Amino acid sequence: MSCCATGTGLAPEPALQGRDAELAEMVRHPREGSSFLQLAVPAMHCGGCVAKIEREIGRLPGVANVRANLGARRVALEWRGAAARAGELARAIEELGFDVHPVDPDAEADGEKRAMRDLLMRLAVAAFAAMNIMLLSVSVWSGAEDATRDLMHLISAVIAVPAVAVAGRPFFASALSVLAHRRLNMDVPISLAVLLALGASLYEALTGGVEAYFDAAVMLLALLLVGRVLERTMRARARDAVGRLARLAPRGAQVVGADGADRWVPLAEIGPGDVVRVAAGERVPTDGVVTTGASALDRSLVTGESVAERVGAGDAVEAGVLNLSAPLELRVTAAAEDSSLATIARLIEAAEQRRGRMMRLADAAARIYAPAVHLVGLVTFLAWLALGAGWHAALWTAISVLVITCPCALGLAAPMAQVVASGVLFRRGVMLKGGDALERLAVADHAVLDKTGTLTLGRPVLAGEVTDDDLALAAGLARTSRHPLSAAVVAAARARGLRAQPVGVVEEFPGCGLIGRHGGAEVRLGAADWLGVGDDGPGGDGSGGAGAGSDGQEVWLETGGRHVRLSFEDGLRPGAKELGAALAAEGIRSEIVSGDRAPAVRALAGTLGIADWTARVTPEAKIARVDALRGEGRKVLMVGDGLNDAAALAAAHVSMAPASAADAGRAAADLVFFGESLDAVPLARRVARAARRVTLQNFALAGIYNLIAIPIAVTGNAGPLAAAIAMSLSSLVVVGNALRLNLVAPAPEGPREAAPGMRGAEAVTA
């Protein structure tokens, strides 16, 4: 984010230099006397990091608000005073042990790609080394002695030492960082166990000892790196919604100068009062008011409705909406950083921040577990020494304790249930984007349902009776237009297997319709009032042109003195009528919140038997409704599809979107269902509840394992190899229990329904 602090009286002080000046220039002032800044903090690794930053920085004088977003690795700061204090706050975060950088989305994206490649490389090294060491260990386990055993140990050491150095670096670096600042995290016991096992095994290998456990050390790193790769993948998906929104805005626009000439200006330099020209097929760069021209806009990112809306002089338009048919001139009313599109992006970021806080209970447990493991290992070592055992026996026993208490089973308890449940859902046409979403879906108790594109199919479909000849002629006109109703006419003709009639010299009149020539005569397709169809004719108050600007659900074909009505409807999704009852059976109350007109929403609510509904709702109002329900103690399941739903999808306790949703809607949702049926929503709820039960069972099994295994290791009845085997067996038990989720919703016979074509604000079928 790059925002200049201008016109507020809080501009950066001239004396500032270097990074302080750079940070001060990025400060925004959302309120009088208040400064706001986002910083990139890539070293944030867990909920403990988040809690420490928020707690310590929040205590500083004048700091009004601190929010650390673990998913985005950013910290949002708001303080009372001038922008010049930005550098001081950045240094305060660095004193806590975290590197701080100005937010640079391009650099962050490149950094994430490099970090993922780095993790994958280290995982490959660990996996390759582990497989080779396991092969060498077979001879030792089979009873090899003396020179043969020593040779296998030495070869294993040659493989293990560089492999541990490469694969263990992320854990060692993290452990050293937190220890330098007198803190602990789960990487500390992991690093200690790996290094002690490696060091003791090296001693054994070099002195001709019997026992060496290079395989356990390297295999442990491989398993942990798999978890890191999955975690980073989930974070990247969570950030994708904001990135997709940002890509909707053009990088610049044609600004009309005082002399009437156009010049291309970067988006960041366009400000209120500028006049911009938006050609047909382009997106509006920022919020403005039409000064010249009339056209049709695809405003689905704001309203969620697929039917185009006509605009003319004096009408307000929002950033990111698509101009469909004719050029417009707009007077800009807001800079890009203050536009409606930027507002939606900020709402999504804020919602993701709130969502990340739900993981802190598990992180708190991890912070307790780490020092407890160290204490048990240290006490074991000292106790064995006190009882007269040599340092060798005491050390091996302590290593056994650290290995046997490695939190693999605890770490797998939730992820394995999530992985298996994710597979079950995928086979039934539902994609799970984040494991913790299952837990949130399992406890949801209130559903907020969007209308168009969610409860309905979100696209106009020909509904009235039209002859093949008339439909083929209408398709000949409509195929030249980008209007949604024109696309519906063409699609209806194709569905009947008709060939569009040749129509020449077609001209489109924005907000009215189309004129062309067929067989030497003029033919027209458009709005009822434009064609002179009276109000007493069929559908008199719902007319709309097939050309740009129509906002109705019917068009008329004029040919040979006849007027033929082509009416359209937005059909219900399969499963929509049963959805309310199915969710009620799961303990979830439903309501409809839509940007559509009140009559349409009222009629749909009556058809579906849903008592609560709200119409003409803006994106801000949708997220406000979700927040209000949260304030009442509700755990909201949001089901929506449009860009106007993206912020509410991110803010809800859990969210779902169809695969036909807009890009940002799919990116913001926790689950995406393929196919058209809404049966996926109650199905996902049943699987989520089953996954929650299995997760709790897995935690109980992991706890029982530790209660049994720790005393065995402490008393010296399990060497490092036995400890590694026991640790693996505990993980297998957890995995086996999770596999029972496959019985909850077996995959249907035959091929799964393919995902439909992606519909959204980013494309209009021509």
Phi, psi and omega in degrees: 000133179230105185232128180270138179270097182230149174070024183239350185081004182238037183292157179302145179288142182301331185288344183294140180222164174062222184294325179302316179294321179297316180293320181298325179290339181271354184288138171253162180234085184293335179221159179300125179080005183241143179238145183224139180209142172251137179236143174275128180232080188295341183278357175296126188236338185206177179296333177295320176299315180301312182297320182293316180297312182296321182290310186287316180289326179296340180278347183292146181300136175084350180282118184270328185202138175225126177227117177262126181256105183295321181297315181271352184055048178228156175237126177259126183241137171228130182219163178267122179133194189277164179294338184299344182279355184303316181297321179298317180291324177298318179294327178296322177292321179296326179293342176276355177105018182238131172290144183232138179223153170299147181289123177224098185306319180295316179294322179296317180297317178296320179296320179296319179296317179296319180296320179294316177299321179296315179297317180296322178297315181293323177296318179298318179297313182296316182295316180297315180295318181298317180297318181290320179293323177298320178297318179293329182287340182302318181294323179293315179295335182278359175110013179298143184229166172052238188297321180296314179297315181298321179295317179298321179295319182292319177295319177299322179295319179299324178282317190287320186300306178293328179296317178294321179299320181281308187287331184272356186303316180301324181283319180294317180296318179296317181296316179297322181296313182288325179294325178297335179252021174059044176231170178231149167217181185292343179288341181291305178296327177298311181297319181296315180297316182295312184291322178294317179297319179293314181296315179294323179293322176298317178301314179298316182295322183280340181253008179075026179290168184275321189252133173212142189230049176299323182297319180296318182296314183287320179297322178300316179296320180298315180297319181291325178292327174302316178297321179295318180297316180296320180296316181294324178297317179295322179295319181297321179294323180295326181280348189294331183299314181294320179298319179294322177297316181299325181287347177287332181279134177294159181284346179187186182205165175277112180263132181276120181279177181296333179271004179086356180275148179271147171215140181283130182233133176302149185303320183295341182262000179272128183230172179306138181097338177293150175252123181243150178252127182243114181282163176300136181091354179259160176267149179290127187289323179202173185299143179193183179236135181293129176252327182218135175105167176217137183202183174246140180242140167273103183256025185297335179291341180261314186258338185082357183268136184278340182285130182294153179243136179278143178225154177212192183305132178094349181276141178275141177230154185253156177299140175091345180288153187260125175280122191270320197226331186220152181293148178229150168247134183235142170264120186292134179248349181208141174294162185303321183289345179249009184286170179296326178294317177295325178297316179298318179299318179293324177297319179295316179299316180296320180294320179296326177299314180297320183296322182297337182291343181290344182272000190286335178298315178296321179294324178296319177297322179295322180294328177285322184296319184300305179295331179296318179297316179300316182296316180297316179297317180295315180298320178299314181299312182293323181295318179294322176295318181295330180276003175099001178286152178288168182295330181296311181294320180295319181293315180299322179293318178296319177298318178302319179297315181296321180290315185291335178264006176305130192284042180292312181296316177296319180292330180273345187306309179276314182301322181294318176299322180291319180296314181294316178298323177299319177295319178300314181294320181297320179294338177260013174088023179234126179260125178265126186260345181207129187300321183292347178296328179298316180297320180290322178294326182296334183250006179298144181226003180211129182251130172252118188248128172285161181264283189290126181087351180243291174284332175249173183284342175077017177214139180292138179232133180302129185242328186279173178276122179222136179290159180298320181296315180294320180293320179295323178291317178299321179294326177299322175286315190291334185292349178270355186249153177262003183294141181303323180289328173297316178299324180292324177297313180297317180296322180295320178295318179296320181299329178273357182076025182267149174263129180299136178292142178292124179233128183254163175051051181281131178234135181255135178247107185307133179080357184236294182164208188232144175233136177209184180233134180220124180062032179082357181244155179280137174233148182224150177221119182178202186289152183299314183293328179292326180270359178079021175281124186290162178297337180278354176285169181301134176066032186301332184256009179240021187291157177192146183281155173281346177272184183300142174100348181292138175236020180256185180239030173206153171225165181235140175256125177251118181209128178058035180081358179260152173242121182247125182273131172244107183257154185228157175217158176258099187291155178290146170291147171302137180088354182294318182294330182269350189297313182302315180292321180295319178291323177299322178295336178269006179083023183244125175271143187243150170214155179256129176232113190225153173273359182282174180292150184302316181301319181292319181291319179299316181296318180294317179300320177295319179297321184271352180073030178255119189286323187264128178207154177220138182243169178052050185259130178278166176303320179296321180290328178296314180292329177294322178295318177298317179296321179297318178295322177297320178298334176276003180089010181277149173251105195271131166261114178260128176240112183207175186224338191266169173297331177291345178265350191301314181294319179293324177299319180287328184279335184294161177302322176204156186213154177225151178215149174285159179295341179279002183290164173298156184307311183293327177295315178296320182292326183281336185282152177279328180228143177234128180252137179271167183075183185255348187280138175277001174301339180298332184291304177295330177298313179299323179296317180296317179295321180297318179295320178295320179296324178295318178298316181295322178299315178297320176297319180295320176298319179296317179297318179296321178295317178297319178303313181295322179297326180275317189286321184298312177301323179296316180292319182297325182276005175081016181266011177213111176286176180304323179293314178298323178296318179295320178295317179298319178300317180295319180296321178297323177293321179296323178297316178297317180296315179300319179295322180294328182295342178296343179296340178297341181277348184290314183217082181302150179296139179294154178288148179085175183290146177288146179299132182287152178291139178288170176300146183285122177252142178182185182291345185280351182211145174232123182292132179261000000 
